[in-house]
């Protein structure tokens, strides 16, 4: 069985990546989104993801902070996860169950690789930068909504003979992935963390492509864990 997870908002309680380096520069989510929206409105970027990483790089440059791995990954080891996430992965880790776990995120791959969850998953796919002499330069791989589908197809091709796929997501940015998983006969799980996400779930699920909808609680006795146990049978 292959289980694929979005990261921010699905495994964590935040819809946006919580990069400590940006917070040190004085940017909370509200201020960051205001700057991103300005980039898009001024047509300095072609879309949300490009605008996000343009702002990210510009903010560090303005604060004279080099884009090294150490700075990029600052705080990753203290990432806050939804309730029971670590217990869930310990219970369903590959060595015990044969389940393969993958994370696909629009966040920075190196950052997620430094979080406590990395040891439980087979691979993390995320945004990557080209590096020169240890400094991150321009974005090499920008993980858009459509790119998520390409990666799921890659995972599928690498696991030929596996016919059970489950995708966990929490928002509109997961729509393309949900649609693809549904098209290949897999199952989609929507994670709800607040009233806004209930509305999002209703928008996405107009054609019934979401199989399960759970609150953001992953503990070993949670509804999510019981669902995975049933799927293993």
C-alpha positions as CSV (number, residue, x, y, z in Angstrom):
1,X,0.0,0.0,0.0
2,X,1.2,3.5,-0.9
3,X,0.2,6.5,1.3
4,X,1.0,10.0,0.0
5,X,0.7,13.0,2.2
6,X,0.6,16.7,1.7
7,X,2.7,18.4,4.5
8,X,1.5,21.8,5.6
9,X,-2.0,21.8,6.9
10,X,-2.2,18.0,6.6
11,X,0.5,16.8,8.9
12,X,1.0,20.2,10.5
13,X,-1.6,22.6,11.9
14,X,-0.5,25.4,9.6
15,X,-1.6,25.9,6.0
16,X,1.6,27.9,5.3
17,X,5.2,26.6,6.0
18,X,6.4,28.0,9.3
19,X,10.0,29.0,8.3
20,X,11.8,30.3,11.4
21,X,14.2,32.3,9.2
22,X,11.3,34.4,7.8
23,X,10.0,35.0,11.3
24,X,13.4,36.2,12.4
25,X,13.1,38.8,9.6
26,X,9.8,40.0,11.0
27,X,7.4,38.1,8.8
28,X,4.4,36.3,10.1
29,X,1.8,34.7,7.8
30,X,-0.3,37.8,7.4
31,X,2.6,40.1,6.5
32,X,4.1,37.5,4.2
33,X,0.8,36.9,2.3
34,X,0.4,40.7,1.9
35,X,3.8,40.8,0.2
36,X,3.1,37.8,-2.0
37,X,-0.2,39.3,-3.1
38,X,1.5,42.5,-4.0
39,X,4.0,40.6,-6.1
40,X,1.2,38.9,-8.0
41,X,-0.8,42.1,-8.5
42,X,2.3,43.9,-9.8
43,X,2.8,41.0,-12.1
44,X,6.3,40.4,-10.8
45,X,5.4,36.7,-10.6
46,X,3.3,34.4,-12.7
47,X,1.5,32.6,-9.8
48,X,1.3,32.0,-6.1
49,X,4.3,29.6,-5.9
50,X,6.6,31.7,-7.9
51,X,5.6,34.8,-5.9
52,X,6.1,32.9,-2.6
53,X,9.7,32.0,-3.4
54,X,10.6,35.3,-4.9
55,X,9.5,37.0,-1.7
56,X,11.3,34.4,0.3
57,X,14.6,35.1,-1.5
58,X,14.1,38.8,-1.5
59,X,13.4,38.9,2.3
60,X,16.6,37.0,3.1
61,X,18.6,39.3,0.7
62,X,17.2,42.4,2.3
63,X,18.2,41.2,5.8
64,X,21.6,40.1,4.5
65,X,21.0,36.5,5.4
66,X,22.8,34.0,3.1
67,X,20.6,31.2,1.7
68,X,22.6,28.3,3.2
69,X,21.1,25.0,4.2
70,X,21.6,25.9,7.9
71,X,19.5,29.1,7.5
72,X,16.9,27.5,5.3
73,X,16.3,24.7,7.7
74,X,16.4,26.7,10.9
75,X,13.8,25.4,13.3
76,X,12.9,22.3,11.2
77,X,13.8,20.0,14.2
78,X,11.1,21.8,16.2
79,X,8.3,21.5,13.7
80,X,4.9,21.2,15.3
81,X,2.7,18.4,13.9
82,X,-0.9,17.6,14.3
83,X,-1.9,15.6,17.3
84,X,-0.7,12.0,17.2
85,X,1.3,12.3,13.9
86,X,4.5,10.9,15.2
87,X,2.7,8.1,17.0
88,X,0.8,7.3,13.8
89,X,4.0,7.0,11.8
90,X,5.7,4.9,14.4
91,X,2.7,2.5,14.3
92,X,2.5,2.3,10.5
93,X,6.2,2.5,9.7
94,X,7.3,0.6,6.6
95,X,9.4,-2.0,8.5
96,X,6.4,-3.2,10.4
97,X,3.6,-3.0,7.9
98,X,5.1,-2.9,4.4
99,X,3.3,0.4,3.8
100,X,5.3,3.0,1.9
101,X,4.9,6.6,2.9
102,X,5.6,9.6,0.7
103,X,5.4,13.4,1.3
104,X,4.7,15.8,-1.5
105,X,4.9,19.4,-0.5
106,X,5.1,22.8,-2.1
107,X,7.4,23.6,0.8
108,X,11.2,23.2,0.7
109,X,12.4,19.6,0.5
110,X,15.6,20.2,2.5
111,X,13.5,21.7,5.3
112,X,11.1,18.7,5.6
113,X,14.1,16.4,5.4
114,X,15.3,17.9,8.6
115,X,12.1,17.4,10.5
116,X,11.5,14.5,13.0
117,X,9.1,12.9,10.5
118,X,11.7,12.2,7.8
119,X,12.9,8.9,9.3
120,X,9.4,7.4,8.9
121,X,8.8,8.2,5.2
122,X,10.3,6.6,2.1
123,X,10.8,9.9,0.2
124,X,10.0,13.6,0.4
125,X,9.3,15.6,-2.8
126,X,9.4,19.3,-2.5
127,X,10.9,22.6,-3.8
128,X,14.6,22.3,-4.6
129,X,17.1,25.0,-5.3
130,X,20.2,25.1,-7.5
131,X,23.3,25.5,-5.3
132,X,26.6,27.2,-5.8
133,X,29.4,26.8,-3.2
134,X,26.8,26.0,-0.5
135,X,24.5,28.9,-1.4
136,X,21.0,28.3,-2.6
137,X,20.4,30.3,-5.8
138,X,17.4,30.1,-8.1
139,X,14.6,27.6,-7.7
140,X,15.4,24.3,-9.6
141,X,12.1,22.5,-9.0
142,X,8.9,24.4,-8.2
143,X,6.3,22.1,-6.9
144,X,2.9,23.3,-8.3
145,X,-0.4,21.6,-7.9
146,X,0.0,20.0,-11.3
147,X,3.5,18.9,-10.5
148,X,2.2,16.9,-7.6
149,X,0.3,14.7,-10.1
150,X,3.5,14.1,-12.1
151,X,5.3,13.0,-8.9
152,X,2.4,10.7,-7.9
153,X,2.7,9.1,-11.4
154,X,6.4,8.7,-10.8
155,X,5.7,7.0,-7.5
156,X,3.2,4.8,-9.2
157,X,5.6,3.8,-11.9
158,X,8.3,3.0,-9.3
159,X,5.9,0.7,-7.4
160,X,4.4,-1.4,-10.2
161,X,2.3,-4.2,-8.9
162,X,0.9,-2.0,-6.1
163,X,-2.7,-1.2,-6.7
164,X,-3.7,0.5,-3.4
165,X,-3.0,4.2,-3.2
166,X,-4.2,6.7,-0.5
167,X,-3.7,10.5,-0.6
168,X,-4.0,12.8,2.4
169,X,-4.7,16.5,1.7
170,X,-6.3,19.5,3.3
171,X,-7.0,22.2,0.7
172,X,-7.7,23.5,-2.7
173,X,-4.0,23.0,-3.7
174,X,-4.6,19.3,-3.4
175,X,-7.4,19.2,-5.9
176,X,-5.3,18.0,-8.8
177,X,-3.8,15.2,-6.7
178,X,-7.2,14.2,-5.4
179,X,-8.6,14.1,-9.0
180,X,-5.7,11.9,-10.2
181,X,-5.9,9.5,-7.2
182,X,-9.6,9.2,-7.8
183,X,-9.0,8.5,-11.5
184,X,-6.8,5.5,-10.8
185,X,-9.1,3.9,-8.2
186,X,-7.2,5.1,-5.1
187,X,-8.8,6.7,-2.0
188,X,-8.6,10.3,-0.9
189,X,-8.6,11.5,2.7
190,X,-9.4,15.1,3.5
191,X,-8.0,16.5,6.8
192,X,-10.2,19.1,8.6
193,X,-8.6,21.5,11.1
194,X,-11.0,24.5,11.2
195,X,-14.3,25.8,9.9
196,X,-12.7,27.2,6.7
197,X,-11.4,23.7,5.8
198,X,-15.0,22.3,6.0
199,X,-16.0,24.8,3.4
200,X,-13.0,23.8,1.2
201,X,-13.9,20.1,1.6
202,X,-17.4,20.8,0.4
203,X,-16.1,22.7,-2.7
204,X,-13.6,19.9,-3.6
205,X,-16.0,17.0,-3.0
206,X,-18.8,18.1,-5.3
207,X,-18.2,15.1,-7.5
208,X,-17.6,12.7,-4.6
209,X,-13.9,12.1,-5.1
210,X,-13.1,12.3,-1.4
211,X,-13.6,9.0,0.3
212,X,-13.0,10.0,3.9
213,X,-12.9,13.2,5.9
214,X,-11.3,13.3,9.3
215,X,-10.4,15.8,12.0
216,X,-6.6,16.5,12.2
217,X,-6.0,13.8,14.8
218,X,-3.6,10.9,14.0
219,X,-3.2,9.1,17.3
220,X,-3.0,5.3,17.4
221,X,-6.6,5.1,18.4
222,X,-7.9,7.8,16.1
223,X,-10.4,7.4,13.2
224,X,-7.5,7.9,10.8
225,X,-5.5,5.0,12.3
226,X,-8.5,2.8,12.3
227,X,-9.1,3.6,8.6
228,X,-5.6,2.6,7.7
229,X,-5.9,-0.6,9.7
230,X,-9.1,-1.4,7.7
231,X,-7.3,-0.7,4.4
232,X,-4.5,-3.0,5.3
233,X,-6.8,-6.0,5.5
